[in-house]
Amino acid sequence: MAPTSIVLDVGPAAADVETLDALARLQLAARRAGLELRLRHASPELTDLIAFAGLDAVLRVEVRRQTEEREERLGLEEEGQLPDPPVA
């Protein structure tokens, strides 16, 4: 089965105009090839720059999950008391 998406780790990428230009060009090339480009580990600065440039609808940045969200998804509770152990 052929891949349908490309996940690009942009964690070490600088939040500047050159990076933004390169990402936009990669997105265009991916779309022309019938692929979806997703950006992973984007810094808050790069995410803000993408939004400022109006490319947040075009460049798909994967949202970082908070620890609490993962705990809720797994059904863990943060606080509460355990029931008393049975008396033998």
C-alpha positions in Angstrom: 0.0 0.0 0.0 1.4 3.4 -0.9 1.8 6.0 1.8 -0.8 8.8 1.9 0.9 11.2 4.3 4.3 12.5 5.2 5.1 13.4 8.8 7.9 15.9 9.1 9.6 16.5 12.5 10.2 20.2 12.6 11.4 20.4 16.2 14.9 21.5 15.3 13.7 23.9 12.6 14.2 27.6 13.1 11.1 29.8 13.3 12.0 32.1 10.4 10.9 33.1 6.9 13.2 30.7 5.2 11.8 27.8 7.1 8.2 28.9 6.4 9.0 29.2 2.7 10.6 25.7 2.6 7.6 24.2 4.4 5.1 25.9 2.1 7.0 24.5 -0.9 7.1 21.0 0.6 3.4 21.2 1.2 2.8 22.2 -2.4 5.0 19.4 -3.7 3.3 16.9 -1.4 -0.2 17.9 -2.6 0.8 17.7 -6.2 2.0 14.1 -5.5 -1.3 13.3 -3.8 0.1 13.3 -0.3 -0.6 15.1 2.9 2.2 16.8 4.8 1.9 17.0 8.6 4.3 18.8 10.8 5.2 17.2 14.2 7.0 18.8 17.2 6.7 22.4 15.9 7.9 25.0 18.4 5.3 27.5 19.7 7.3 30.2 17.8 7.0 28.3 14.5 3.3 27.6 15.1 2.8 31.3 15.7 4.7 32.3 12.6 2.6 29.9 10.5 -0.6 31.4 11.9 0.7 34.9 11.4 1.5 34.2 7.8 -2.0 32.9 7.3 -0.8 29.4 6.5 -2.3 27.5 9.4 -5.1 26.2 7.2 -2.5 24.9 4.7 0.4 23.7 6.9 -1.1 21.1 9.2 0.7 21.2 12.6 0.0 18.2 14.9 -1.1 19.5 18.3 1.0 18.5 21.2 -1.1 16.7 23.8 -1.0 17.7 27.4 -0.4 15.0 30.0 -3.8 15.5 31.5 -5.5 14.9 28.2 -3.7 11.5 27.9 -4.6 10.6 31.4 -8.3 11.3 30.8 -8.2 9.4 27.6 -6.8 6.4 29.4 -9.4 6.7 32.1 -7.0 7.6 35.0 -8.2 9.8 37.8 -6.0 12.5 39.3 -7.5 12.5 42.7 -9.9 10.4 44.8 -9.8 8.0 47.6 -9.4 4.3 47.4 -12.1 2.2 49.0 -11.3 0.6 52.3 -9.8 -2.9 52.0 -12.2 -5.7 52.9 -12.2 -6.9 56.5 -11.0 -10.6 56.7 
